[in-house]
Amino acid sequence: MKFSVVPLLFGATSAVASRLYAASYAGTVTTLSLSQSSKGHYELETVAQSTDCGTNPSWLMLDHDNRVLYCLDEAVDLANGTLTSFAIRPNGTLSKVVQLE
């Protein structure tokens, strides 16, 4: 009886999750969670969103080891863009560290 229960429990709890970051010309940087259930279904969920990068965030670079996300704002209709660094908190929210013009 133990052998029939164990595979059922493992099958019900297996999941794979990944953290994704997306920049949008709408002015947002979004933290997303992509997860896959044991049955092969995928779910994409918004974890957090920030408007601290600038008006037109376009390029992101992740420093995974130091938990830092760099964001380039092209500032399409402005004189200068910015480069912003964010600390990535364990819950996925982004906390602005510094912004350079």
Biopython code that builds the backbone (N, CA, C, O; Angstrom):
import numpy as np
from Bio.PDB.StructureBuilder import StructureBuilder

atoms = [
    (1, "MET", "N", (0.811, -1.196, 0.000)),
    (1, "MET", "CA", (0.000, 0.000, 0.000)),
    (1, "MET", "C", (0.858, 1.265, 0.000)),
    (1, "MET", "O", (0.464, 2.248, -0.628)),
    (2, "LYS", "N", (1.983, 1.288, 0.657)),
    (2, "LYS", "CA", (2.856, 2.455, 0.658)),
    (2, "LYS", "C", (3.350, 2.782, -0.750)),
    (2, "LYS", "O", (3.501, 3.955, -1.090)),
    (3, "PHE", "N", (3.602, 1.772, -1.563)),
    (3, "PHE", "CA", (4.120, 2.006, -2.907)),
    (3, "PHE", "C", (3.098, 2.694, -3.818)),
    (3, "PHE", "O", (3.482, 3.449, -4.711)),
    (4, "SER", "N", (1.833, 2.448, -3.608)),
    (4, "SER", "CA", (0.833, 3.087, -4.461)),
    (4, "SER", "C", (0.568, 4.534, -4.047)),
    (4, "SER", "O", (0.156, 5.334, -4.886)),
    (5, "VAL", "N", (0.790, 4.890, -2.796)),
    (5, "VAL", "CA", (0.545, 6.247, -2.314)),
    (5, "VAL", "C", (1.701, 7.185, -2.678)),
    (5, "VAL", "O", (1.450, 8.328, -3.062)),
    (6, "VAL", "N", (2.948, 6.742, -2.569)),
    (6, "VAL", "CA", (4.112, 7.599, -2.807)),
    (6, "VAL", "C", (4.134, 8.186, -4.213)),
    (6, "VAL", "O", (4.307, 9.398, -4.340)),
    (7, "PRO", "N", (3.968, 7.399, -5.277)),
    (7, "PRO", "CA", (3.964, 8.017, -6.613)),
    (7, "PRO", "C", (2.841, 9.033, -6.790)),
    (7, "PRO", "O", (3.024, 10.032, -7.486)),
    (8, "LEU", "N", (1.709, 8.804, -6.188)),
    (8, "LEU", "CA", (0.593, 9.721, -6.288)),
    (8, "LEU", "C", (0.937, 11.055, -5.615)),
    (8, "LEU", "O", (0.609, 12.110, -6.156)),
    (9, "LEU", "N", (1.580, 11.031, -4.468)),
    (9, "LEU", "CA", (1.972, 12.256, -3.772)),
    (9, "LEU", "C", (3.023, 13.025, -4.558)),
    (9, "LEU", "O", (2.923, 14.247, -4.671)),
    (10, "PHE", "N", (4.023, 12.351, -5.102)),
    (10, "PHE", "CA", (5.044, 13.028, -5.891)),
    (10, "PHE", "C", (4.438, 13.665, -7.132)),
    (10, "PHE", "O", (4.798, 14.786, -7.490)),
    (11, "GLY", "N", (3.534, 12.974, -7.785)),
    (11, "GLY", "CA", (2.893, 13.504, -8.990)),
    (11, "GLY", "C", (2.055, 14.738, -8.705)),
    (11, "GLY", "O", (1.963, 15.631, -9.548)),
    (12, "ALA", "N", (1.455, 14.800, -7.553)),
    (12, "ALA", "CA", (0.577, 15.915, -7.220)),
    (12, "ALA", "C", (1.360, 17.161, -6.818)),
    (12, "ALA", "O", (0.840, 18.270, -6.944)),
    (13, "THR", "N", (2.594, 17.013, -6.340)),
    (13, "THR", "CA", (3.313, 18.171, -5.817)),
    (13, "THR", "C", (4.461, 18.636, -6.708)),
    (13, "THR", "O", (5.077, 19.659, -6.407)),
    (14, "SER", "N", (4.769, 17.936, -7.777)),
    (14, "SER", "CA", (5.878, 18.327, -8.637)),
    (14, "SER", "C", (5.532, 19.580, -9.429)),
    (14, "SER", "O", (4.458, 19.675, -10.023)),
    (15, "ALA", "N", (6.460, 20.549, -9.431)),
    (15, "ALA", "CA", (6.265, 21.770, -10.208)),
    (15, "ALA", "C", (7.616, 22.396, -10.482)),
    (15, "ALA", "O", (8.561, 22.234, -9.710)),
    (16, "VAL", "N", (7.697, 23.116, -11.594)),
    (16, "VAL", "CA", (8.900, 23.833, -11.966)),
    (16, "VAL", "C", (8.509, 25.296, -12.121)),
    (16, "VAL", "O", (7.492, 25.603, -12.744)),
    (17, "ALA", "N", (9.318, 26.214, -11.552)),
    (17, "ALA", "CA", (8.999, 27.643, -11.650)),
    (17, "ALA", "C", (10.235, 28.415, -12.069)),
    (17, "ALA", "O", (11.356, 28.057, -11.711)),
    (18, "SER", "N", (10.020, 29.479, -12.832)),
    (18, "SER", "CA", (11.095, 30.363, -13.268)),
    (18, "SER", "C", (10.660, 31.804, -13.085)),
    (18, "SER", "O", (9.480, 32.131, -13.213)),
    (19, "ARG", "N", (11.622, 32.659, -12.786)),
    (19, "ARG", "CA", (11.352, 34.085, -12.647)),
    (19, "ARG", "C", (11.773, 34.779, -13.926)),
    (19, "ARG", "O", (12.881, 34.561, -14.415)),
    (20, "LEU", "N", (10.897, 35.619, -14.478)),
    (20, "LEU", "CA", (11.154, 36.355, -15.713)),
    (20, "LEU", "C", (10.988, 37.847, -15.447)),
    (20, "LEU", "O", (10.234, 38.252, -14.563)),
    (21, "TYR", "N", (11.707, 38.661, -16.228)),
    (21, "TYR", "CA", (11.600, 40.116, -16.111)),
    (21, "TYR", "C", (11.302, 40.676, -17.491)),
    (21, "TYR", "O", (11.902, 40.256, -18.480)),
    (22, "ALA", "N", (10.373, 41.627, -17.559)),
    (22, "ALA", "CA", (9.980, 42.208, -18.842)),
    (22, "ALA", "C", (9.928, 43.726, -18.728)),
    (22, "ALA", "O", (9.391, 44.270, -17.763)),
    (23, "ALA", "N", (10.500, 44.413, -19.742)),
    (23, "ALA", "CA", (10.441, 45.868, -19.823)),
    (23, "ALA", "C", (9.427, 46.250, -20.884)),
    (23, "ALA", "O", (9.273, 45.547, -21.883)),
    (24, "SER", "N", (8.737, 47.361, -20.672)),
    (24, "SER", "CA", (7.708, 47.809, -21.611)),
    (24, "SER", "C", (7.841, 49.306, -21.849)),
    (24, "SER", "O", (8.104, 50.075, -20.924)),
    (25, "TYR", "N", (7.657, 49.709, -23.103)),
    (25, "TYR", "CA", (7.644, 51.135, -23.427)),
    (25, "TYR", "C", (6.493, 51.860, -22.730)),
    (25, "TYR", "O", (6.433, 53.089, -22.758)),
    (26, "ALA", "N", (5.605, 51.135, -22.124)),
    (26, "ALA", "CA", (4.519, 51.741, -21.356)),
    (26, "ALA", "C", (5.040, 52.293, -20.028)),
    (26, "ALA", "O", (4.288, 52.922, -19.282)),
    (27, "GLY", "N", (6.330, 52.061, -19.726)),
    (27, "GLY", "CA", (6.934, 52.623, -18.522)),
    (27, "GLY", "C", (7.049, 51.659, -17.356)),
    (27, "GLY", "O", (7.293, 52.088, -16.228)),
    (28, "THR", "N", (6.881, 50.378, -17.599)),
    (28, "THR", "CA", (6.914, 49.416, -16.501)),
    (28, "THR", "C", (8.000, 48.357, -16.693)),
    (28, "THR", "O", (8.364, 47.998, -17.812)),
    (29, "VAL", "N", (8.496, 47.879, -15.564)),
    (29, "VAL", "CA", (9.333, 46.685, -15.514)),
    (29, "VAL", "C", (8.557, 45.702, -14.652)),
    (29, "VAL", "O", (8.206, 46.005, -13.511)),
    (30, "THR", "N", (8.296, 44.532, -15.201)),
    (30, "THR", "CA", (7.426, 43.564, -14.546)),
    (30, "THR", "C", (8.193, 42.297, -14.190)),
    (30, "THR", "O", (8.948, 41.768, -15.005)),
    (31, "THR", "N", (7.994, 41.818, -12.973)),
    (31, "THR", "CA", (8.519, 40.534, -12.528)),
    (31, "THR", "C", (7.411, 39.510, -12.726)),
    (31, "THR", "O", (6.290, 39.694, -12.251)),
    (32, "LEU", "N", (7.735, 38.426, -13.435)),
    (32, "LEU", "CA", (6.766, 37.381, -13.738)),
    (32, "LEU", "C", (7.243, 36.043, -13.198)),
    (32, "LEU", "O", (8.444, 35.800, -13.079)),
    (33, "SER", "N", (6.316, 35.201, -12.882)),
    (33, "SER", "CA", (6.618, 33.834, -12.466)),
    (33, "SER", "C", (6.001, 32.885, -13.480)),
    (33, "SER", "O", (4.792, 32.908, -13.708)),
    (34, "LEU", "N", (6.840, 32.050, -14.088)),
    (34, "LEU", "CA", (6.371, 31.028, -15.026)),
    (34, "LEU", "C", (6.492, 29.686, -14.322)),
    (34, "LEU", "O", (7.579, 29.285, -13.908)),
    (35, "SER", "N", (5.383, 29.008, -14.193)),
    (35, "SER", "CA", (5.401, 27.713, -13.518)),
    (35, "SER", "C", (4.755, 26.648, -14.394)),
    (35, "SER", "O", (3.873, 26.925, -15.206)),
    (36, "GLN", "N", (5.225, 25.424, -14.200)),
    (36, "GLN", "CA", (4.695, 24.275, -14.929)),
    (36, "GLN", "C", (4.276, 23.234, -13.910)),
    (36, "GLN", "O", (5.045, 22.881, -13.016)),
    (37, "SER", "N", (3.075, 22.755, -14.046)),
    (37, "SER", "CA", (2.596, 21.711, -13.145)),
    (37, "SER", "C", (3.107, 20.363, -13.617)),
    (37, "SER", "O", (3.694, 20.249, -14.693)),
    (38, "SER", "N", (2.884, 19.364, -12.818)),
    (38, "SER", "CA", (3.309, 18.011, -13.171)),
    (38, "SER", "C", (2.545, 17.482, -14.390)),
    (38, "SER", "O", (2.983, 16.527, -15.031)),
    (39, "LYS", "N", (1.419, 18.093, -14.704)),
    (39, "LYS", "CA", (0.617, 17.660, -15.853)),
    (39, "LYS", "C", (1.004, 18.403, -17.130)),
    (39, "LYS", "O", (0.383, 18.188, -18.171)),
    (40, "GLY", "N", (2.014, 19.271, -17.076)),
    (40, "GLY", "CA", (2.493, 19.959, -18.260)),
    (40, "GLY", "C", (1.824, 21.278, -18.565)),
    (40, "GLY", "O", (2.133, 21.892, -19.587)),
    (41, "HIS", "N", (0.922, 21.738, -17.724)),
    (41, "HIS", "CA", (0.271, 23.027, -17.934)),
    (41, "HIS", "C", (1.190, 24.147, -17.459)),
    (41, "HIS", "O", (1.918, 23.988, -16.479)),
    (42, "TYR", "N", (1.154, 25.277, -18.156)),
    (42, "TYR", "CA", (1.973, 26.429, -17.787)),
    (42, "TYR", "C", (1.098, 27.567, -17.300)),
    (42, "TYR", "O", (-0.037, 27.738, -17.746)),
    (43, "GLU", "N", (1.651, 28.347, -16.367)),
    (43, "GLU", "CA", (0.948, 29.515, -15.865)),
    (43, "GLU", "C", (1.932, 30.658, -15.735)),
    (43, "GLU", "O", (3.003, 30.489, -15.152)),
    (44, "LEU", "N", (1.583, 31.830, -16.275)),
    (44, "LEU", "CA", (2.397, 33.027, -16.186)),
    (44, "LEU", "C", (1.659, 34.009, -15.289)),
    (44, "LEU", "O", (0.522, 34.388, -15.568)),
    (45, "GLU", "N", (2.320, 34.418, -14.203)),
    (45, "GLU", "CA", (1.677, 35.262, -13.208)),
    (45, "GLU", "C", (2.533, 36.496, -12.938)),
    (45, "GLU", "O", (3.751, 36.385, -12.796)),
    (46, "THR", "N", (1.910, 37.660, -12.866)),
    (46, "THR", "CA", (2.611, 38.885, -12.488)),
    (46, "THR", "C", (2.867, 38.858, -10.994)),
    (46, "THR", "O", (1.940, 38.719, -10.196)),
    (47, "VAL", "N", (4.148, 38.993, -10.616)),
    (47, "VAL", "CA", (4.536, 38.996, -9.206)),
    (47, "VAL", "C", (4.638, 40.422, -8.692)),
    (47, "VAL", "O", (4.173, 40.724, -7.593)),
    (48, "ALA", "N", (5.256, 41.313, -9.494)),
    (48, "ALA", "CA", (5.457, 42.706, -9.080)),
    (48, "ALA", "C", (5.658, 43.569, -10.311)),
    (48, "ALA", "O", (5.961, 43.071, -11.396)),
    (49, "GLN", "N", (5.483, 44.876, -10.127)),
    (49, "GLN", "CA", (5.667, 45.817, -11.228)),
    (49, "GLN", "C", (6.265, 47.104, -10.675)),
    (49, "GLN", "O", (5.919, 47.543, -9.578)),
    (50, "SER", "N", (7.180, 47.711, -11.459)),
    (50, "SER", "CA", (7.824, 48.958, -11.048)),
    (50, "SER", "C", (7.781, 49.963, -12.193)),
    (50, "SER", "O", (7.884, 49.592, -13.363)),
    (51, "THR", "N", (7.627, 51.234, -11.847)),
    (51, "THR", "CA", (7.698, 52.319, -12.820)),
    (51, "THR", "C", (8.933, 53.180, -12.574)),
    (51, "THR", "O", (9.029, 54.286, -13.107)),
    (52, "ASP", "N", (9.875, 52.687, -11.776)),
    (52, "ASP", "CA", (11.051, 53.461, -11.377)),
    (52, "ASP", "C", (12.181, 53.484, -12.399)),
    (52, "ASP", "O", (13.177, 54.171, -12.171)),
    (53, "CYS", "N", (12.075, 52.769, -13.507)),
    (53, "CYS", "CA", (13.154, 52.750, -14.494)),
    (53, "CYS", "C", (13.152, 54.005, -15.347)),
    (53, "CYS", "O", (14.218, 54.521, -15.684)),
    (54, "GLY", "N", (11.983, 54.505, -15.702)),
    (54, "GLY", "CA", (11.869, 55.683, -16.548)),
    (54, "GLY", "C", (10.660, 55.576, -17.452)),
    (54, "GLY", "O", (9.796, 54.723, -17.254)),
    (55, "THR", "N", (10.604, 56.461, -18.461)),
    (55, "THR", "CA", (9.423, 56.520, -19.315)),
    (55, "THR", "C", (9.373, 55.425, -20.378)),
    (55, "THR", "O", (8.289, 54.999, -20.775)),
    (56, "ASN", "N", (10.549, 54.962, -20.846)),
    (56, "ASN", "CA", (10.591, 53.949, -21.905)),
    (56, "ASN", "C", (11.628, 52.866, -21.622)),
    (56, "ASN", "O", (12.627, 52.778, -22.336)),
    (57, "PRO", "N", (11.415, 52.041, -20.600)),
    (57, "PRO", "CA", (12.358, 50.960, -20.321)),
    (57, "PRO", "C", (12.438, 50.010, -21.513)),
    (57, "PRO", "O", (11.418, 49.622, -22.084)),
    (58, "SER", "N", (13.677, 49.639, -21.882)),
    (58, "SER", "CA", (13.779, 48.789, -23.061)),
    (58, "SER", "C", (14.722, 47.610, -22.899)),
    (58, "SER", "O", (14.439, 46.530, -23.418)),
    (59, "TRP", "N", (15.812, 47.780, -22.210)),
    (59, "TRP", "CA", (16.821, 46.725, -22.132)),
    (59, "TRP", "C", (17.048, 46.372, -20.677)),
    (59, "TRP", "O", (17.239, 47.253, -19.838)),
    (60, "LEU", "N", (17.027, 45.069, -20.376)),
    (60, "LEU", "CA", (17.266, 44.589, -19.016)),
    (60, "LEU", "C", (18.472, 43.665, -19.016)),
    (60, "LEU", "O", (18.697, 42.912, -19.964)),
    (61, "MET", "N", (19.247, 43.736, -17.932)),
    (61, "MET", "CA", (20.360, 42.806, -17.751)),
    (61, "MET", "C", (20.330, 42.335, -16.305)),
    (61, "MET", "O", (20.272, 43.140, -15.376)),
    (62, "LEU", "N", (20.369, 41.030, -16.132)),
    (62, "LEU", "CA", (20.279, 40.418, -14.813)),
    (62, "LEU", "C", (21.646, 39.986, -14.328)),
    (62, "LEU", "O", (22.360, 39.259, -15.018)),
    (63, "ASP", "N", (22.011, 40.440, -13.125)),
    (63, "ASP", "CA", (23.190, 39.942, -12.413)),
    (63, "ASP", "C", (22.645, 38.992, -11.344)),
    (63, "ASP", "O", (22.394, 39.388, -10.205)),
    (64, "HIS", "N", (22.469, 37.736, -11.740)),
    (64, "HIS", "CA", (21.812, 36.748, -10.881)),
    (64, "HIS", "C", (22.557, 36.545, -9.566)),
    (64, "HIS", "O", (21.930, 36.476, -8.509)),
    (65, "ASP", "N", (23.883, 36.448, -9.616)),
    (65, "ASP", "CA", (24.678, 36.177, -8.415)),
    (65, "ASP", "C", (24.519, 37.256, -7.347)),
    (65, "ASP", "O", (24.523, 36.954, -6.154)),
    (66, "ASN", "N", (24.379, 38.518, -7.774)),
    (66, "ASN", "CA", (24.263, 39.632, -6.824)),
    (66, "ASN", "C", (22.823, 40.116, -6.642)),
    (66, "ASN", "O", (22.570, 41.083, -5.924)),
    (67, "ARG", "N", (21.882, 39.433, -7.300)),
    (67, "ARG", "CA", (20.459, 39.764, -7.209)),
    (67, "ARG", "C", (20.202, 41.222, -7.569)),
    (67, "ARG", "O", (19.518, 41.950, -6.850)),
    (68, "VAL", "N", (20.783, 41.634, -8.727)),
    (68, "VAL", "CA", (20.615, 42.998, -9.227)),
    (68, "VAL", "C", (20.086, 42.934, -10.658)),
    (68, "VAL", "O", (20.541, 42.117, -11.459)),
    (69, "LEU", "N", (19.123, 43.799, -10.972)),
    (69, "LEU", "CA", (18.588, 43.934, -12.320)),
    (69, "LEU", "C", (18.905, 45.344, -12.805)),
    (69, "LEU", "O", (18.583, 46.324, -12.134)),
    (70, "TYR", "N", (19.541, 45.443, -13.979)),
    (70, "TYR", "CA", (19.856, 46.739, -14.577)),
    (70, "TYR", "C", (18.839, 47.022, -15.664)),
    (70, "TYR", "O", (18.479, 46.136, -16.439)),
    (71, "CYS", "N", (18.377, 48.261, -15.716)),
    (71, "CYS", "CA", (17.345, 48.652, -16.675)),
    (71, "CYS", "C", (17.783, 49.905, -17.428)),
    (71, "CYS", "O", (18.139, 50.911, -16.814)),
    (72, "LEU", "N", (17.755, 49.842, -18.755)),
    (72, "LEU", "CA", (18.057, 50.989, -19.598)),
    (72, "LEU", "C", (16.751, 51.616, -20.053)),
    (72, "LEU", "O", (15.887, 50.946, -20.618)),
    (73, "ASP", "N", (16.621, 52.918, -19.797)),
    (73, "ASP", "CA", (15.459, 53.673, -20.254)),
    (73, "ASP", "C", (15.897, 54.507, -21.448)),
    (73, "ASP", "O", (16.786, 55.349, -21.321)),
    (74, "GLU", "N", (15.283, 54.284, -22.612)),
    (74, "GLU", "CA", (15.644, 55.018, -23.824)),
    (74, "GLU", "C", (15.142, 56.457, -23.820)),
    (74, "GLU", "O", (15.679, 57.290, -24.550)),
    (75, "ALA", "N", (14.136, 56.767, -23.024)),
    (75, "ALA", "CA", (13.589, 58.123, -22.925)),
    (75, "ALA", "C", (13.382, 58.721, -24.313)),
    (75, "ALA", "O", (13.961, 59.755, -24.644)),
    (76, "VAL", "N", (12.567, 58.075, -25.108)),
    (76, "VAL", "CA", (12.388, 58.392, -26.527)),
    (76, "VAL", "C", (12.132, 59.877, -26.797)),
    (76, "VAL", "O", (12.757, 60.436, -27.698)),
    (77, "ASP", "N", (11.263, 60.520, -26.072)),
    (77, "ASP", "CA", (10.926, 61.926, -26.322)),
    (77, "ASP", "C", (11.656, 62.901, -25.403)),
    (77, "ASP", "O", (11.299, 64.077, -25.342)),
    (78, "LEU", "N", (12.668, 62.428, -24.692)),
    (78, "LEU", "CA", (13.421, 63.282, -23.771)),
    (78, "LEU", "C", (14.863, 63.424, -24.246)),
    (78, "LEU", "O", (15.309, 62.689, -25.128)),
    (79, "ALA", "N", (15.582, 64.363, -23.663)),
    (79, "ALA", "CA", (16.964, 64.622, -24.082)),
    (79, "ALA", "C", (17.908, 63.482, -23.707)),
    (79, "ALA", "O", (18.803, 63.148, -24.483)),
    (80, "ASN", "N", (17.725, 62.886, -22.542)),
    (80, "ASN", "CA", (18.637, 61.838, -22.058)),
    (80, "ASN", "C", (17.883, 60.657, -21.471)),
    (80, "ASN", "O", (16.818, 60.815, -20.875)),
    (81, "GLY", "N", (18.451, 59.477, -21.647)),
    (81, "GLY", "CA", (17.918, 58.270, -21.034)),
    (81, "GLY", "C", (18.569, 58.045, -19.685)),
    (81, "GLY", "O", (19.360, 58.866, -19.221)),
    (82, "THR", "N", (18.233, 56.932, -19.060)),
    (82, "THR", "CA", (18.803, 56.603, -17.756)),
    (82, "THR", "C", (19.175, 55.130, -17.686)),
    (82, "THR", "O", (18.685, 54.303, -18.456)),
    (83, "LEU", "N", (20.045, 54.832, -16.753)),
    (83, "LEU", "CA", (20.382, 53.461, -16.398)),
    (83, "LEU", "C", (20.069, 53.316, -14.917)),
    (83, "LEU", "O", (20.593, 54.060, -14.088)),
    (84, "THR", "N", (19.222, 52.365, -14.593)),
    (84, "THR", "CA", (18.774, 52.167, -13.213)),
    (84, "THR", "C", (19.141, 50.773, -12.749)),
    (84, "THR", "O", (18.986, 49.800, -13.487)),
    (85, "SER", "N", (19.628, 50.681, -11.519)),
    (85, "SER", "CA", (19.876, 49.368, -10.921)),
    (85, "SER", "C", (18.815, 49.119, -9.855)),
    (85, "SER", "O", (18.431, 50.014, -9.102)),
    (86, "PHE", "N", (18.355, 47.867, -9.819)),
    (86, "PHE", "CA", (17.350, 47.445, -8.849)),
    (86, "PHE", "C", (17.879, 46.271, -8.041)),
    (86, "PHE", "O", (18.486, 45.356, -8.596)),
    (87, "ALA", "N", (17.653, 46.294, -6.744)),
    (87, "ALA", "CA", (17.885, 45.120, -5.908)),
    (87, "ALA", "C", (16.643, 44.244, -6.041)),
    (87, "ALA", "O", (15.515, 44.730, -5.966)),
    (88, "ILE", "N", (16.866, 42.954, -6.238)),
    (88, "ILE", "CA", (15.746, 42.020, -6.377)),
    (88, "ILE", "C", (15.483, 41.390, -5.015)),
    (88, "ILE", "O", (16.335, 40.686, -4.474)),
    (89, "ARG", "N", (14.333, 41.640, -4.482)),
    (89, "ARG", "CA", (13.962, 41.082, -3.179)),
    (89, "ARG", "C", (13.486, 39.642, -3.360)),
    (89, "ARG", "O", (13.060, 39.268, -4.453)),
    (90, "PRO", "N", (13.552, 38.835, -2.312)),
    (90, "PRO", "CA", (13.144, 37.421, -2.422)),
    (90, "PRO", "C", (11.713, 37.214, -2.929)),
    (90, "PRO", "O", (11.424, 36.195, -3.558)),
    (91, "ASN", "N", (10.814, 38.170, -2.662)),
    (91, "ASN", "CA", (9.429, 38.027, -3.116)),
    (91, "ASN", "C", (9.230, 38.497, -4.558)),
    (91, "ASN", "O", (8.117, 38.432, -5.079)),
    (92, "GLY", "N", (10.318, 38.977, -5.219)),
    (92, "GLY", "CA", (10.236, 39.386, -6.616)),
    (92, "GLY", "C", (10.077, 40.875, -6.841)),
    (92, "GLY", "O", (10.189, 41.339, -7.976)),
    (93, "THR", "N", (9.818, 41.637, -5.785)),
    (93, "THR", "CA", (9.707, 43.081, -5.965)),
    (93, "THR", "C", (11.083, 43.678, -6.235)),
    (93, "THR", "O", (12.109, 43.124, -5.842)),
    (94, "LEU", "N", (11.080, 44.825, -6.918)),
    (94, "LEU", "CA", (12.315, 45.510, -7.281)),
    (94, "LEU", "C", (12.441, 46.793, -6.467)),
    (94, "LEU", "O", (11.496, 47.576, -6.365)),
    (95, "SER", "N", (13.615, 46.994, -5.895)),
    (95, "SER", "CA", (13.879, 48.180, -5.101)),
    (95, "SER", "C", (14.992, 48.990, -5.772)),
    (95, "SER", "O", (16.112, 48.498, -5.916)),
    (96, "LYS", "N", (14.694, 50.228, -6.184)),
    (96, "LYS", "CA", (15.672, 51.043, -6.898)),
    (96, "LYS", "C", (16.880, 51.334, -6.009)),
    (96, "LYS", "O", (16.744, 51.786, -4.872)),
    (97, "VAL", "N", (18.073, 51.061, -6.562)),
    (97, "VAL", "CA", (19.318, 51.336, -5.839)),
    (97, "VAL", "C", (19.869, 52.685, -6.270)),
    (97, "VAL", "O", (20.073, 53.575, -5.445)),
    (98, "VAL", "N", (20.110, 52.831, -7.583)),
    (98, "VAL", "CA", (20.646, 54.097, -8.100)),
    (98, "VAL", "C", (20.188, 54.265, -9.553)),
    (98, "VAL", "O", (19.967, 53.293, -10.274)),
    (99, "GLN", "N", (20.054, 55.531, -9.954)),
    (99, "GLN", "CA", (19.668, 55.851, -11.329)),
    (99, "GLN", "C", (20.620, 56.912, -11.862)),
    (99, "GLN", "O", (20.797, 57.967, -11.252)),
    (100, "LEU", "N", (21.231, 56.619, -13.011)),
    (100, "LEU", "CA", (22.174, 57.535, -13.634)),
    (100, "LEU", "C", (21.623, 58.025, -14.960)),
    (100, "LEU", "O", (21.054, 57.249, -15.728)),
    (101, "GLU", "N", (21.794, 59.323, -15.230)),
    (101, "GLU", "CA", (21.345, 59.875, -16.505)),
    (101, "GLU", "C", (22.393, 59.652, -17.557)),
    (101, "GLU", "O", (22.206, 60.046, -18.708)),
]
sb = StructureBuilder()
sb.init_structure("model")
sb.init_model(0)
sb.init_chain("A")
sb.init_seg("    ")
for serial, (resi, resn, name, xyz) in enumerate(atoms, 1):
    if name == "N":
        sb.init_residue(resn, " ", resi, " ")
    sb.init_atom(name, np.array(xyz, "f"), 0.0, 1.0, " ", f" {name:<3s}", serial, name[0])
structure = sb.get_structure()
